[in-house]
Amino acid sequence: MKAIIPVAGIGTRLRPHTHTQPKALVPVAGKPIIGHIIDILVEGGIKDFIFITGYLAPKVESYIKNNYTSPEISIQFVQQEPREGIGHSIWFARELFQNEKEVLIMLGDTILNLNLKDFLSVKHSVVGIKKVEVPGMFGVAEINPEGWIKRVIEKPTIPKSNLALVGIYKIKNPKLLLEGIEHLMENDKKTHGEFQLTDALMYMIEKGEKFQTFTVDHWYDCGKKESLLHANAVLLSNPVFKSVVHKEWPQTIIIPPVSIGKNCSISNSIIGPNVAIGDNAIVNYTIVKDSIIGAYSELESVVLEHSIIGNDSSLKGLSQSLNIGDNTEINFMP
């Protein structure tokens, strides 16, 4: 089965980090988002990949080519220009999968923890779902009394369901999917200004395609800072993840779970918990927790919490010297 992974988006909610790198390469728990996605799919038996790139495409392609060069894995790239939504991106790859019996689509900013083999074994077309508290932020699925999806809608103003689409889809009828996308484009049917995959799925449902749901226990939508840091903490805390510490550093305390890259220089610091530091970083006289620190970055005399520091950044001297008298309250919180 071929896996189609759209990674063309700009990632505006993750700015400033996506000014210089695509969202798919933002690190989580010591690895870019796209690396987690590929590993999940390869572990589930997927060997044939189609990546739909766009924004900063050469960086995405370079990472994938440099890290997934196994002869057992087939990789193809398609560039989406202009970029007018996920449904639109799938259309650009149509020649590579239109004759397939079934395909898997997984969004390039979503990390899931699921049994992929069970998901793929579902008889009919199937989408991953999870109950959420604010369904209006996502695509949602409405279920009929027999358990089939009767409607999917992208970011509804008044949601009639709290079942969010988590970004993984198995399509049993790729030709009908492409027919639906073509219908949207020919009639200029956009939702929120884009040609949505959700609307193409709704076209399929209206044409009689049966869709089942598959409940996902753990879903990390890495599209914004808060969810990215949450995903980082959860992945680092996973029992199968072992804190990556390549050496001991002088006068430094490591509080697991952490992931520290290669060739880092760390001294006189407290690192952790829930900290991922990229390769070749320099950290001195620093306290950092619940944060992601990019490669080649330099931290000195800072206290960081719930922070994301990009690659090749420098942060020094974020500390205070205070002389506080009795009965005084100081609050530096924003």
Phi, psi and omega per residue, in radians:
M1 nan 2.387 3.091
K2 -1.495 2.470 3.060
A3 -1.875 2.215 3.106
I4 -1.829 2.150 -3.069
I5 -2.199 1.832 3.081
P6 -1.331 2.153 3.109
V7 -2.347 0.670 -3.036
A8 -1.623 -0.242 -2.991
G9 -1.209 2.772 -3.129
I10 -1.402 -0.590 -3.119
G11 1.331 0.915 -3.065
T12 -1.090 -0.522 -3.108
R13 -1.259 -0.230 3.127
L14 -1.823 0.200 3.049
R15 -1.126 2.535 0.224
P16 -1.507 -0.020 -3.043
H17 -1.114 -0.515 -3.108
T18 -1.614 0.166 2.989
H19 -1.201 -0.558 -3.038
T20 -2.066 -0.137 3.080
Q21 -2.565 2.615 -3.141
P22 -1.192 2.673 -3.118
K23 -0.965 -0.631 -3.091
A24 -1.098 -0.350 -3.111
L25 -1.760 0.045 3.048
V26 -1.137 2.270 -3.034
P27 -1.367 2.519 3.028
V28 -2.417 2.178 3.116
A29 0.890 0.767 3.024
G30 1.421 0.196 -3.100
K31 -2.660 2.480 3.083
P32 -1.031 2.661 3.135
I33 -0.893 -0.817 -3.088
I34 -1.115 -0.525 3.089
G35 -1.129 -0.726 3.070
H36 -1.069 -0.743 -3.100
I37 -1.119 -0.827 -3.135
I38 -1.086 -0.736 -3.135
D39 -1.082 -0.726 3.106
I40 -1.052 -0.771 -3.087
L41 -1.252 -0.724 3.123
V42 -1.102 -0.736 3.106
E43 -1.078 -0.537 3.124
G44 -1.488 0.053 3.055
G45 1.798 0.026 3.130
I46 -1.415 2.283 -3.125
K47 -2.185 -0.150 -3.011
D48 -2.069 1.997 -2.991
F49 -2.124 2.453 2.965
I50 -2.135 2.051 3.113
F51 -1.837 2.229 3.111
I52 -1.782 1.879 -3.046
T53 -1.814 2.978 3.121
G54 -2.884 -1.521 -3.136
Y55 -1.120 2.157 -3.131
L56 0.881 0.774 -3.079
A57 -0.954 -0.727 -3.117
P58 -1.018 -0.580 3.138
K59 -1.201 -0.722 3.104
V60 -1.113 -0.835 -3.111
E61 -1.090 -0.708 3.140
S62 -1.089 -0.782 3.132
Y63 -1.066 -0.825 -3.089
I64 -1.140 -0.770 -3.141
K65 -1.120 -0.616 -3.099
N66 -1.382 -0.356 -3.042
N67 -2.021 -0.182 -3.123
Y68 -2.361 1.243 -3.056
T69 -1.851 0.225 -3.123
S70 -1.067 2.397 3.097
P71 -1.119 -0.285 3.119
E72 -1.368 -0.257 -3.078
I73 -1.850 2.246 3.076
S74 -1.776 2.255 -3.086
I75 -2.247 2.271 3.057
Q76 -2.265 2.543 -3.136
F77 -2.093 2.432 3.035
V78 -2.297 2.353 -3.132
Q79 -1.777 2.311 -3.131
Q80 -1.714 1.970 3.048
E81 -2.542 2.168 -0.065
P82 -1.294 3.009 -3.122
R83 -1.798 1.923 -3.059
E84 -2.264 0.697 3.046
G85 1.955 2.930 -3.090
I86 -1.219 -0.720 3.074
G87 -1.026 -0.727 3.100
H88 -1.076 -0.679 3.139
S89 -1.152 -0.693 3.116
I90 -1.067 -0.642 3.140
W91 -1.040 -0.633 -3.134
F92 -1.129 -0.424 -3.108
A93 -1.720 0.156 -2.970
R94 -1.000 -0.657 -3.089
E95 -1.168 -0.310 -3.103
L96 -1.577 -0.197 -3.103
F97 -2.466 0.004 -3.006
Q98 -1.100 -0.353 3.138
N99 -1.744 0.084 3.128
E100 -1.319 2.646 3.081
K101 -1.310 -0.550 3.101
E102 -2.764 2.708 3.133
V103 -2.438 2.775 3.046
L104 -1.944 2.326 3.050
I105 -2.059 2.253 3.084
M106 -2.372 2.197 -3.084
L107 -1.205 2.553 -2.994
G108 -1.451 0.145 3.071
D109 -2.164 0.385 -3.048
T110 -2.163 2.214 3.033
I111 -1.936 2.211 -3.087
L112 -2.112 2.655 2.965
N113 -2.073 1.765 -3.122
L114 -2.623 2.852 3.040
N115 -1.464 1.720 -3.033
L116 -1.118 -0.628 -3.131
K117 -1.122 -0.673 3.069
D118 -1.155 -0.696 3.114
F119 -1.064 -0.800 -3.093
L120 -1.254 -0.362 -3.109
S121 -1.437 -0.131 3.096
V122 -1.039 2.362 -2.997
K123 -1.112 -0.737 -3.048
H124 -1.775 -3.118 2.961
S125 -1.021 2.545 -3.010
V126 -2.590 2.546 3.077
V127 -2.200 2.550 3.064
G128 -1.399 2.407 -3.126
I129 -2.380 2.819 3.020
K130 -2.719 2.451 3.072
K131 -1.210 2.375 -3.133
V132 -2.310 2.820 -3.123
E133 -1.460 -0.506 -3.109
V134 -2.167 1.333 -3.040
P135 -1.137 -0.399 -3.113
G136 -1.122 -0.182 3.111
M137 -1.495 -0.134 -3.010
F138 -2.309 2.993 2.847
G139 -1.232 2.487 -3.104
V140 -2.249 2.718 3.113
A141 -2.017 2.377 3.020
E142 -1.874 2.372 -3.016
I143 -1.935 2.433 3.078
N144 -1.500 2.992 -3.078
P145 -1.038 -0.417 3.137
E146 -1.476 -0.071 3.095
G147 1.679 0.018 3.105
W148 -1.563 2.683 3.051
I149 -1.268 2.191 3.102
K150 -1.776 -0.345 -3.123
R151 -2.786 2.469 2.949
V152 -2.229 2.462 -3.102
I153 -2.542 2.456 -3.085
E154 -1.548 2.111 3.080
K155 0.764 1.130 -3.107
P156 -1.182 2.516 3.093
T157 -1.174 -0.735 3.084
I158 -2.144 1.582 -3.073
P159 -1.136 2.408 3.049
K160 -1.839 0.175 3.134
S161 -2.691 2.654 3.048
N162 -1.909 0.363 3.138
L163 -1.664 1.786 -3.102
A164 -1.453 2.497 3.007
L165 -1.381 2.159 -2.978
V166 -1.625 -0.031 3.031
G167 1.801 0.324 3.053
I168 -2.316 2.316 -3.024
Y169 -2.474 2.332 2.928
K170 -1.891 2.134 -3.062
I171 -1.902 2.067 -3.126
K172 -1.493 -0.189 -3.101
N173 -2.356 1.316 -3.091
P174 -1.025 -0.595 -3.138
K175 -1.113 -0.685 3.107
L176 -1.206 -0.624 3.067
L177 -1.041 -0.836 3.139
L178 -1.137 -0.601 3.060
E179 -1.079 -0.712 3.121
G180 -1.151 -0.744 3.117
I181 -1.131 -0.732 3.119
E182 -1.077 -0.700 3.098
H183 -1.038 -0.764 3.130
L184 -1.094 -0.764 -3.083
M185 -1.225 -0.732 -3.128
E186 -1.125 -0.540 -3.111
N187 -1.795 0.147 3.126
D188 0.877 0.786 3.130
K189 -1.589 1.727 -3.140
K190 -1.947 2.591 3.003
T191 -2.087 2.221 -3.064
H192 0.947 0.630 3.027
G193 1.407 0.154 -3.092
E194 -2.419 2.789 3.000
F195 -1.452 1.879 -2.976
Q196 -1.583 2.454 2.983
L197 -1.062 -0.646 3.128
T198 -0.983 -0.747 -3.140
D199 -1.189 -0.597 3.084
A200 -1.176 -0.646 3.075
L201 -1.141 -0.670 3.108
M202 -1.118 -0.652 3.065
Y203 -1.042 -0.752 3.129
M204 -1.093 -0.749 3.136
I205 -1.079 -0.740 3.128
E206 -1.145 -0.442 3.102
K207 -1.539 0.043 3.047
G208 1.820 0.020 3.111
E209 -1.215 2.301 3.130
K210 -1.562 2.282 3.118
F211 -2.121 2.251 3.000
Q212 -1.754 2.973 3.073
T213 -2.022 2.693 3.103
F214 -2.344 2.004 -3.071
T215 -1.337 2.226 3.129
V216 -1.790 2.216 -3.106
D217 -1.287 -0.721 -3.044
H218 -2.213 2.136 -3.076
W219 -2.417 2.199 -3.116
Y220 -2.114 1.766 3.089
D221 -1.428 1.827 -2.981
C222 -1.590 0.650 -3.062
G223 -1.565 -0.131 3.125
K224 -2.565 2.928 -2.997
K225 -0.991 -0.851 -3.037
E226 -1.081 -0.806 -3.132
S227 -1.217 -0.553 3.108
L228 -1.138 -0.787 3.126
L229 -1.186 -0.629 3.080
H230 -1.105 -0.771 3.112
A231 -1.089 -0.702 3.123
N232 -1.037 -0.809 -3.121
A233 -1.148 -0.763 -3.100
V234 -1.164 -0.756 -3.128
L235 -1.163 -0.682 3.100
L236 -1.146 -0.541 -3.109
S237 -1.483 -0.114 3.137
N238 -1.056 2.319 -3.118
P239 -0.979 -0.484 -3.127
V240 -1.387 -0.203 3.134
F241 -1.619 2.219 3.082
K242 -1.856 2.305 -3.135
S243 -0.926 2.255 -3.111
V244 -1.643 1.880 3.129
V245 -2.300 1.920 -2.995
H246 -1.424 -0.269 -3.121
K247 -2.898 3.061 3.009
E248 -1.735 2.498 -3.094
W249 -2.027 2.592 -3.058
P250 -1.168 2.389 3.059
Q251 0.888 0.718 -3.080
T252 -2.262 2.424 3.095
I253 -1.925 2.230 3.089
I254 -1.867 2.153 3.130
I255 -1.947 1.816 -3.099
P256 -1.114 2.753 0.037
P257 -1.536 2.481 3.089
V258 -2.483 2.805 2.972
S259 -2.305 2.062 -3.113
I260 -2.089 2.189 -3.056
G261 -1.228 -3.141 -3.117
K262 -1.355 2.639 3.027
N263 1.065 0.543 3.071
C264 -1.486 2.636 3.049
S265 -2.052 1.969 -3.067
I266 -2.279 2.323 3.127
S267 -2.666 2.624 3.026
N268 0.908 0.774 -3.012
S269 -2.405 2.899 2.995
I270 -2.122 2.090 -3.059
I271 -2.062 2.109 3.076
G272 1.942 2.975 0.003
P273 -1.430 3.012 3.033
N274 1.053 0.871 3.138
V275 -2.139 2.326 3.023
A276 -2.098 2.164 -3.117
I277 -2.075 2.284 -3.122
G278 -1.333 3.027 -3.117
D279 -1.066 2.588 2.973
N280 1.093 0.424 3.086
A281 -1.420 2.704 3.087
I282 -2.104 2.138 -3.101
V283 -2.288 2.161 -3.088
N284 -2.496 2.349 3.134
Y285 0.853 0.925 -3.026
T286 -2.345 2.530 2.981
I287 -2.033 2.179 -3.100
V288 -2.483 2.322 3.067
K289 -2.553 2.744 3.098
D290 0.874 0.884 -3.025
S291 -2.553 2.840 3.039
I292 -2.113 2.180 -3.122
I293 -2.027 2.183 -3.068
G294 -1.296 2.896 3.122
A295 -1.139 2.586 3.086
Y296 1.102 0.309 3.111
S297 -1.541 2.782 -3.113
E298 -2.279 2.136 3.095
L299 -2.075 2.289 3.107
E300 -2.520 2.190 3.093
S301 0.993 0.899 3.118
V302 -2.284 2.747 3.006
V303 -2.121 2.064 -3.049
L304 -2.181 2.434 3.042
E305 -2.581 2.423 3.100
H306 0.942 0.920 -3.040
S307 -2.279 2.704 2.990
I308 -2.202 2.127 3.127
I309 -1.995 2.156 -3.078
G310 -1.238 3.046 3.121
N311 -1.122 2.566 3.000
D312 0.977 0.707 3.130
S313 -1.904 2.775 3.134
S314 -2.282 2.268 3.141
L315 -2.412 2.085 -3.067
K316 -2.374 2.521 2.919
G317 1.285 0.444 3.099
L318 -1.508 1.365 -3.134
S319 -2.642 2.938 -3.115
Q320 -2.210 2.580 2.967
S321 -1.997 2.011 -2.980
L322 -2.125 2.537 2.999
N323 -2.217 1.647 -2.926
I324 -1.921 2.231 3.139
G325 -1.437 -3.036 -3.106
D326 -1.126 2.679 2.997
N327 0.957 0.733 -3.109
T328 -2.033 2.453 3.054
E329 -2.154 2.191 3.112
I330 -2.098 2.261 3.135
N331 -2.242 1.956 3.105
F332 -1.646 0.083 -3.118
M333 -1.195 2.505 3.120
P334 -1.197 nan nan
